[in-house]
Amino acid sequence: MARNLVQSRPMASQSEQKPTVFIVDDDPAIRFAMQALMDSVNLRHEILPSADEFLALVRLAEEFGRALHRSMGAMAEAVRASTSNIAASLGGAPIDITLAIT
């Protein structure tokens, strides 16, 4: 009997996902106070000491998003090519394959 070696977590719905609050300030006392406030209301947060570091994080996220988009496009194209080959090997029988990426 095959065992499932990967444990999957149910995905949180859009309404269950908490936003991330970015705390950006060069004053450590302000950062500490804001961190305490975010902790007290149970909000997820990231603390950055400068706008430059925040912008670098945003740029990195944008680059990641673009790379992910390119990868998903390549993957979808590979699936399309594979389904064409499968259909041809089945004598052209219609095949409906849905690709869901979240």
Secondary structure, DSSP 4 states (H G I P E B T S, - for coil): -----S--PPPPPTTTPPPEEEEE-S-HHHHHHHHHHHHHTT-EEEEES-HHHHHHHHHHHHHHHHHHHHHHHHHHHHHHHHHHHHHHHTTS----------
